[in-house]
Structures are given as C-alpha cells and as structure tokens.
Amino acid sequence: MLRSVFIALSQNRTLRSFAERSSIGRKMSGRFVAGMTIDEALRACERMNREDIAVTLDALGESVTTEAEAEASANVYHAMLDALAARGLNANVSLKLSQMGMDFDAALAERIVGKLVEHASAVNSFVRVDMEGSPYTEATIAMTERLQACGDGAGRVGTVLQAYLYRTEADAELLLGQGIRIRLCKGAYNEPAEIAFPQKTDVDANYVKLAKRMMTSGVFCGLATHDGAIVEKLLAFVRERSVPKNAFEFQMLYGIRRDLQRRLVKLGFGVRVYVPFGPEWYPYFMRRLAERPANVLFLLKNFLKS
C-alpha cells in the first residue's frame, strides 16, 4: 500500500514543485541524489572511483514538453560525456527517453539519443537508455535495437529490463541475440497484474532466473539489486558454474547499501553505482521511497539529528 502511495505522490506536480524549491526537500534528497550540479556529481564519481566503484551518471529529468527542453537535456548529457572523458573517470551515462522528447516526438528523441551515442563512441563511453513505465517498454526496446544497429552504436548503447514484467524473458532473449547490453532491475513503477507479477516472491524468482541467463549469455550485463538474498544466490551460481567475474557487474543506487558495494568490490566483482543529480530530483526520490518505505524512517532520523 505504501508503495502505491509514494508512486502516486511522485506524479503530483504541485507537491513536486513545492519540494524541489524547498531547502528541506533538497536536504532530504541528498540521501539518494548526488547534488544539483554536474560538478557535484563529478566529485561523487571521483570519490567512488577511488574505491574502485564505477559509475553511471544520470541528469534527472523526465517528461519534457518542448523541443527546446529536450535539446537542453541533451546538451547537459553532451557536457557530461566531455567532462567524464576529460577527467578520465570510470563512468558512463544513463538517460530517459521522456527526457529527450519521446512523449511528443519519437523521431526527435531518437535523433537526440543517436547523437549522444555517437558522442559516447567518440570518447569511448556508453549510453544506457533507462526503462520507464510499461507504456514506454516497446518503444524503448525498438529504439535501442535501431541505435545498436547503427555504425557508431554497436556496443555503445544498452537498455534496462524489469523483472516484474511477464514479457521480460522474451525481451531479454531478443536483446541478447543482438549483443545488446542489459541492466536487469526489479521495476519501480505501478503496473497492473495483467502485465506484471503482483507478488514480490514471484518478481524475485524471475529476477534470479533472468540474471542467471544473462550471466551465461556471453553478453556483458548489469545486475541491479540491493537485495542481499538475491546477491547471495547469484554468488553461489557464480561459484557453481564458474562464471567469469568479468561477464557481468553488480549495479546499485547512490546512497543505498554502501556496505554491500564495498564487500562485492573486495570479493573482486565489478560494481557500478547509479549517480543521479540535478534540480528535478523529486520523482526519482519518491520512487526510491516507494521501493523501500523503511527509507522514510532513515531519512527522518537523520534529518532530526542534523
């Protein structure tokens, strides 16, 4: 129930406007958001790289409504790619199609993302196309396929699949067959039982099943989870099947399970942290609370202490 409440709140424009202008809101968001500016995010990247943790950088924003807004979002990403290359950071970028104009002009969004993939190729980087709610699933997969097939796109673009959707097993086979790199996550949006597993136990089981398939596919993948029980199952699978440690990496979110991140690094596994930044942090922040309502108590305790 709390999950549904937080997801609904993440879509409330009035509350979003208030929170993003509030100093209290910005302070609380610092648990999951690396800052408001590129420079703050880059400093977070540098700190993580010093701990042998890779990064994927995300300029927060979604559902733009004009071409000018979409181009402005793209310009931030071009600046990010240049900055990451200039500083020699072990980092790539993640973006949302709704941030690039997908909601009102799919062709525009594809042109914008195509240019970013070209830029990533030129600076030896990578673009991850994030997955949003189920209305975007088909278009996101199709666009990623087309970008991968372009000359500069091969190996420079990937996407995200969500284990709570029934369709994901078939989508994974489709993408793996084309050598497209996948980040596997559980899923953070409200979806109906007609298209998604309603029970957490079923989502978890599907996640483990899909992760094992991806780890042995020969296509490098990112396994995005903070679930300690799932991580232990995957580590056991690595031992049982002698899966090479360079066949995949674990991925986690900024501010969550730092202990597990460090432990996996010590065990010799690749770890990449999703580092979001920017003034449009509210929807992302609320989805993090929806995923784990216990985070609310953590935030309140830390806020009252400060």
Residue pairs with C-beta under 8 A, 6 or more apart in sequence:
2 290
2 293
3 190
3 290
3 291
3 293
4 190
4 290
5 290
6 286
6 287
6 289
6 290
6 293
7 188
7 189
7 190
7 286
7 287
7 290
8 190
9 15
9 286
10 16
10 282
10 283
10 285
10 286
10 287
10 290
11 283
15 282
16 282
16 283
18 25
19 25
19 282
19 285
20 26
20 279
20 280
20 281
20 282
24 303
25 282
26 36
26 281
27 303
27 306
28 285
28 299
28 303
29 281
29 282
29 285
31 255
31 295
31 298
31 299
31 302
32 253
32 254
32 255
32 256
32 276
32 281
32 284
32 285
32 288
33 60
33 254
33 276
33 277
33 278
33 281
33 284
33 285
34 40
34 41
34 44
34 254
34 275
34 276
34 277
35 41
35 43
35 44
35 277
36 277
36 278
36 279
37 277
37 278
38 59
38 76
38 79
38 80
38 83
38 277
40 277
41 57
41 275
41 276
41 277
42 83
42 84
42 87
42 89
44 55
44 254
44 275
44 277
45 55
45 57
45 84
45 87
45 89
45 91
45 275
46 87
46 89
48 54
48 55
48 273
48 275
49 55
49 89
49 90
49 91
51 262
51 265
52 265
52 271
53 261
53 265
53 271
53 272
53 273
54 90
54 91
54 249
54 270
54 271
54 272
54 273
55 89
55 90
55 91
55 92
55 272
55 273
55 274
55 275
56 91
56 92
56 93
56 94
56 128
56 251
56 272
56 273
56 274
56 275
57 80
57 84
57 91
57 92
57 93
57 94
57 275
57 277
58 93
58 94
58 95
58 130
58 274
58 275
58 276
58 277
59 73
59 76
59 77
59 80
59 95
59 99
59 276
59 277
59 278
60 276
60 277
60 278
60 279
60 280
60 281
60 283
60 284
61 73
61 96
61 99
61 278
61 280
62 96
62 98
62 99
62 132
62 280
62 283
63 98
63 99
63 103
64 70
64 73
64 98
64 99
64 100
64 101
64 103
65 103
65 104
66 104
67 101
67 105
67 108
69 101
70 99
70 100
70 101
70 105
70 108
70 109
70 112
71 112
73 95
73 99
73 100
74 100
74 112
74 115
74 116
76 278
77 93
77 95
77 116
78 115
78 116
78 119
80 93
81 93
81 116
81 119
81 120
81 123
81 125
82 123
84 91
84 92
84 93
84 123
84 125
85 123
85 124
85 125
91 125
91 275
92 120
92 125
92 126
92 127
92 128
93 116
93 120
93 125
93 126
93 127
93 128
94 127
94 128
94 129
94 130
94 274
95 113
95 116
95 127
95 128
95 129
95 130
96 129
96 130
96 132
97 109
97 113
97 129
97 130
97 132
97 136
97 139
97 140
97 143
98 132
98 136
100 108
100 109
100 112
100 113
101 108
101 109
101 112
102 109
102 136
102 139
106 139
106 143
109 143
110 143
110 146
110 147
113 127
113 129
113 143
113 147
113 157
114 147
114 150
114 153
116 127
117 127
117 147
117 150
117 152
117 153
117 156
117 157
118 152
119 125
120 126
120 127
120 156
120 157
121 152
121 153
121 156
122 152
125 156
126 155
126 156
126 157
126 158
126 181
127 156
127 157
127 158
128 157
128 158
128 159
128 160
128 183
129 140
129 143
129 144
129 147
129 157
129 158
129 159
129 160
130 159
130 160
131 137
131 140
131 159
131 160
131 161
131 162
131 185
132 140
132 189
133 189
133 191
134 165
134 189
134 191
134 195
134 196
137 162
137 165
137 167
137 171
140 159
141 159
141 171
141 174
141 175
144 157
144 158
144 159
144 175
144 180
145 174
145 175
145 178
145 180
147 153
147 157
148 154
148 157
148 178
148 179
148 180
149 178
154 179
155 179
155 181
157 180
158 180
158 181
158 182
158 183
159 175
159 180
159 182
159 183
160 182
160 183
160 184
160 185
160 224
161 168
161 171
161 172
161 175
161 182
161 183
161 184
161 185
161 210
162 168
162 185
162 186
162 187
163 184
163 185
163 186
163 187
163 203
163 204
163 206
163 207
163 210
164 186
164 187
164 191
164 196
164 197
164 203
164 206
165 171
165 187
165 191
165 195
165 196
166 195
166 196
166 197
167 195
168 206
168 210
169 206
169 209
169 210
169 213
172 182
172 184
172 210
172 213
172 214
175 182
176 182
176 213
176 214
176 217
176 219
179 219
180 219
181 219
181 220
181 221
181 222
182 214
182 219
182 221
182 222
183 221
183 222
183 223
183 224
183 251
184 207
184 210
184 211
184 214
184 221
184 222
184 223
184 224
185 224
185 225
186 203
186 204
186 207
186 225
186 227
187 196
187 203
188 287
188 290
188 291
189 287
197 203
197 206
204 227
204 229
204 230
207 225
207 230
208 230
208 233
208 234
211 221
211 223
211 230
211 234
212 234
212 237
214 221
214 223
214 248
215 221
215 223
215 234
215 237
215 238
215 243
215 247
215 248
216 241
216 243
216 247
218 247
220 246
220 247
220 248
220 249
221 247
221 248
221 249
222 248
222 249
222 250
222 251
222 272
223 234
223 248
223 249
223 250
223 251
224 250
224 251
224 252
224 274
225 231
225 250
225 251
225 252
226 252
226 253
226 256
226 257
226 260
228 257
228 260
231 250
231 260
231 264
235 267
237 243
238 245
245 268
245 269
245 270
246 270
248 270
249 269
249 270
249 271
249 272
250 261
250 264
250 269
250 270
250 271
250 272
251 271
251 272
251 273
251 274
252 260
252 261
252 271
252 272
252 273
252 274
253 273
253 274
253 288
254 273
254 274
254 275
254 276
256 288
261 271
261 273
264 271
265 271
276 284
288 295
289 295
289 296
289 299
